[in-house]
Amino acid sequence: MTNPIIEDLNKRYTVKKYNVNKRIAADDLATILEALRLSASSINSQPWKFVVVESDEAKQRLHDSFANKHQFNQHHAKEASHTILFAYDPMFTKEKFVKRVDAEVASGHLPEDMRENFMGAYAFAEANTDENGNNAAWTKAQVYLALGNVMHTLARLGIASTPMEGVDPDMLSVLFADELDGHICEVALAMGYPDTEQDWNHGLPKARLPKEDVITVV
């Protein structure tokens, strides 16, 4: 199949070693962050916070967060150009949803007279909220929509990435307490350019199951 999107996705892979001397250009970073902001979520809930680790100081904190486990990912903290912490709100309330609905109205997407009707969409969140007000499983799922969106964006830009569930949420909640503001980070995305000489995963053929094994058209 010859299509620029498919060509880009065939080229993307999970980087194992980054070029520490090559950084993402400001224009490309701006595109990445805007794509991140535009990510889809159920009922436009946007129950997330994204922390972009860019400075040496923040990279040191991220590096330190691997003190107890997942040390195989630790080197990405300082070697990658940037890392995004994808964090979800474990207690996404109806009061918080109001801000999203107000944005719908302000943008012109939602007519003012439909505002109260749209508030009823919070029922999707309520259906996934326990007696203690916790809806973390539902809000965490929304974060992965954003993760996939950014990974695709990076592929189109020719920028490499490494999705990492191998992070320590407990340490991150302490070391990035101010930035996370009660949100929980269980997945991060390192971004940059590979060290093609030391990255053992670079240049290998794509390995995916055949289409007929995973896709059914009915």
C-alpha positions as CSV (number, residue, x, y, z in Angstrom):
1,M,0.0,0.0,0.0
2,T,1.4,3.4,-1.0
3,N,0.0,6.2,1.1
4,P,2.1,8.8,3.1
5,I,0.3,7.9,6.3
6,I,1.1,4.2,6.0
7,E,4.6,4.9,5.0
8,D,5.1,7.1,8.1
9,L,3.6,4.4,10.4
10,N,5.7,1.7,8.8
11,K,8.8,3.8,9.7
12,R,7.8,4.5,13.3
13,Y,9.2,2.1,16.0
14,T,10.0,2.2,19.7
15,V,13.4,3.9,20.1
16,K,15.8,2.2,22.6
17,K,18.6,4.8,22.4
18,Y,18.3,8.5,21.7
19,N,20.7,10.9,20.2
20,V,21.4,13.2,23.1
21,N,22.7,16.0,20.8
22,K,19.6,16.3,18.6
23,R,16.6,18.2,19.9
24,I,13.0,18.7,18.6
25,A,12.7,22.1,16.8
26,A,10.4,24.7,18.4
27,D,8.0,24.7,15.5
28,D,7.7,20.9,15.6
29,L,7.2,20.9,19.4
30,A,4.4,23.5,19.0
31,T,2.7,21.2,16.5
32,I,3.0,18.3,18.8
33,L,1.5,20.1,21.8
34,E,-1.3,21.5,19.8
35,A,-2.1,18.0,18.5
36,L,-2.0,16.9,22.1
37,R,-4.5,19.6,23.1
38,L,-6.8,18.6,20.2
39,S,-7.0,14.9,21.3
40,A,-10.4,13.3,21.5
41,S,-12.0,12.1,24.7
42,S,-15.3,10.7,25.8
43,I,-18.0,13.4,26.1
44,N,-15.1,15.9,25.5
45,S,-14.2,15.3,29.2
46,Q,-10.5,16.0,28.8
47,P,-9.8,14.5,32.3
48,W,-6.1,14.9,32.0
49,K,-3.0,16.9,32.5
50,F,0.1,16.7,30.3
51,V,3.5,17.6,31.8
52,V,6.2,18.3,29.2
53,V,9.6,17.5,30.5
54,E,12.1,19.8,28.7
55,S,14.5,21.5,31.1
56,D,17.6,19.8,32.6
57,E,16.1,20.3,36.0
58,A,12.9,18.5,35.1
59,K,14.8,15.8,33.3
60,Q,16.8,15.2,36.5
61,R,13.6,14.8,38.4
62,L,12.3,12.4,35.9
63,H,15.5,10.5,36.0
64,D,15.2,10.3,39.8
65,S,11.7,8.9,39.6
66,F,13.2,5.6,38.4
67,A,15.1,5.0,41.7
68,N,12.9,2.1,42.8
69,K,11.9,0.3,39.5
70,H,11.8,0.3,35.7
71,Q,15.5,1.4,35.5
72,F,15.5,0.1,31.9
73,N,13.7,3.2,30.9
74,Q,15.7,5.6,33.1
75,H,18.3,6.6,30.5
76,H,15.5,8.0,28.3
77,A,14.8,10.7,30.9
78,K,18.0,12.6,30.1
79,E,18.7,11.3,26.6
80,A,15.4,12.0,24.9
81,S,14.7,15.5,23.6
82,H,11.5,15.7,25.5
83,T,9.2,13.4,27.5
84,I,5.5,13.9,28.1
85,L,3.9,12.6,31.2
86,F,0.3,11.6,30.5
87,A,-1.7,12.0,33.7
88,Y,-5.4,11.3,34.4
89,D,-7.8,12.7,37.0
90,P,-8.9,9.9,39.3
91,M,-11.8,12.0,40.6
92,F,-13.4,13.7,37.6
93,T,-16.5,15.4,39.1
94,K,-19.5,17.0,37.5
95,E,-18.3,20.3,38.7
96,K,-15.1,19.8,36.6
97,F,-17.2,18.8,33.6
98,V,-18.9,22.2,33.7
99,K,-15.6,23.9,32.6
100,R,-15.6,21.6,29.5
101,V,-19.2,22.4,28.7
102,D,-18.6,26.1,29.1
103,A,-15.8,25.8,26.6
104,E,-18.2,24.0,24.2
105,V,-20.5,27.0,24.4
106,A,-17.8,29.6,24.2
107,S,-16.3,28.0,21.1
108,G,-19.7,28.1,19.3
109,H,-19.7,24.3,19.0
110,L,-22.6,24.0,21.4
111,P,-25.6,26.4,21.3
112,E,-26.2,28.2,24.7
113,D,-29.8,26.8,24.8
114,M,-28.3,23.2,24.6
115,R,-26.0,23.7,27.5
116,E,-28.1,21.9,30.2
117,N,-28.9,19.1,27.8
118,F,-25.2,18.5,27.2
119,M,-24.5,18.5,31.0
120,G,-26.5,15.2,30.9
121,A,-23.6,13.6,29.1
122,Y,-21.8,13.4,32.5
123,A,-23.9,10.3,32.9
124,F,-21.1,8.4,31.0
125,A,-18.7,9.4,33.7
126,E,-21.2,8.6,36.5
127,A,-21.6,5.1,35.1
128,N,-17.9,4.6,35.7
129,T,-17.7,6.3,39.1
130,D,-17.7,4.2,42.3
131,E,-19.3,5.1,45.7
132,N,-16.1,7.1,46.6
133,G,-16.2,9.3,43.6
134,N,-13.3,7.4,41.9
135,N,-13.5,7.0,38.1
136,A,-9.8,6.5,37.4
137,A,-10.4,3.5,35.1
138,W,-12.5,5.6,32.8
139,T,-10.3,8.7,32.9
140,K,-7.2,6.6,32.4
141,A,-8.7,5.2,29.2
142,Q,-9.0,8.7,27.8
143,V,-5.3,9.3,28.3
144,Y,-4.5,6.5,25.8
145,L,-6.6,8.3,23.1
146,A,-4.2,11.3,23.5
147,L,-1.2,9.0,23.6
148,G,-2.1,7.4,20.3
149,N,-2.9,10.7,18.7
150,V,0.5,12.1,19.6
151,M,2.4,9.0,18.5
152,H,0.7,9.3,15.1
153,T,1.6,13.0,15.0
154,L,5.2,12.2,15.7
155,A,5.3,9.6,13.0
156,R,4.0,12.2,10.5
157,L,6.7,14.7,11.6
158,G,9.5,12.1,11.4
159,I,10.2,12.3,15.1
160,A,10.8,9.1,17.0
161,S,9.2,8.0,20.3
162,T,9.1,5.5,23.1
163,P,5.8,4.9,24.9
164,M,6.6,3.9,28.5
165,E,4.2,2.3,31.0
166,G,7.4,1.4,32.8
167,V,7.2,4.5,35.1
168,D,6.7,4.9,38.8
169,P,3.4,6.7,39.5
170,D,4.2,7.0,43.2
171,M,7.6,8.6,42.7
172,L,6.2,10.9,39.9
173,S,3.4,12.0,42.2
174,V,6.0,13.2,44.7
175,L,8.6,14.6,42.3
176,F,6.1,16.3,40.0
177,A,3.5,17.1,42.7
178,D,3.0,20.7,41.7
179,E,2.7,20.0,38.0
180,L,0.4,16.9,38.3
181,D,-1.9,18.6,40.8
182,G,-3.5,15.4,42.0
183,H,-3.5,13.7,38.6
184,I,-1.9,10.3,38.2
185,C,0.8,9.4,35.6
186,E,1.1,5.8,34.7
187,V,2.4,6.3,31.1
188,A,4.9,8.6,29.5
189,L,6.2,9.2,26.0
190,A,9.9,10.0,25.3
191,M,10.4,11.8,22.1
192,G,13.4,12.8,19.9
193,Y,15.8,11.3,17.4
194,P,17.5,7.9,17.6
195,D,21.1,7.2,18.0
196,T,21.2,5.0,14.9
197,E,24.5,3.4,15.8
198,Q,23.5,2.4,19.3
199,D,19.8,1.8,19.0
200,W,19.4,-1.9,18.5
201,N,15.8,-1.5,17.4
202,H,16.6,0.9,14.6
203,G,16.1,-0.2,11.0
204,L,14.5,-3.6,11.8
205,P,11.5,-4.7,9.7
206,K,8.0,-4.1,11.1
207,A,6.4,-7.1,12.8
208,R,2.6,-7.1,12.9
209,L,0.0,-9.8,12.6
210,P,-1.6,-10.3,9.2
211,K,-4.6,-8.1,8.6
212,E,-7.0,-11.1,8.4
213,D,-5.9,-12.1,12.0
214,V,-6.9,-8.8,13.5
215,I,-9.5,-7.1,11.3
216,T,-12.9,-8.4,10.4
217,V,-15.1,-6.5,7.9
218,V,-18.8,-7.4,8.2
